[in-house]
Amino acid sequence: MAARIAEAAANWLIPLLILAAIAGSIWRRVDIFDRFIEGAKEGFTLSIRLIPYLVAMLVAITLFQASGAMEILSRCLEPLLGGLEGAADLLPLAIMRPLSGSASLAIVSDILERRGADSLVGRIASTMMGSTETTFYILTVYFGAAGVYRGRHALVAGLLADLVGFAAAFFICRIVFG
């Protein structure tokens, strides 16, 4: 019974929120259409401002992958993680995840195909994807949108959070599923 109530609430939540916003706008005598057009203009202007940042980030990611730098970095870090099961599969994910969501998703898909979704490495990879973020993308988009040019501490904090997320995913999955 509770599941049915939750499902009904989930199905009606967004339409009710939209209706509440429209009713509130009518009650306050706000011209909804004009506000919508203003918001769309701002969104378009913002997207135009973000394009150079996104292009620069995509070029940097492509260069990082195409130059072989990811493979070199993986090989350099592998001896540090040598004894850990699945490190060779998970290291490219840990390197790519802060840079690109689509590239890291491709790495996880490859791991799941080769190792299986129920394997320990597959579970760790899936948990890593869910517990970390595309830090460089987030900083590029949000800082570019807000006009922030000094994000040094945010970058360090984001990468540190990613590192903690990777380590926690690895060790917690090993404890729970190991």
Buried (B, 14 or more C-beta within 10 A) or exposed (E): EEEEEEEEEEEEEEEEEEEEEEEEBEEEEEEEEEEEEEEEEEEEEEEEEBEEBBEEBBEBBEEBBEEEEBEEBBEEBEEEBEEBBBBBBBBBBBBBBBBBBEBBBEBBEBBBEEBEEEBBBBBBBBBBBEBBBBBBBBBBBEBBEEEEEEBEEBBEEBBEBBEEBBEBBBEBBBEEEE
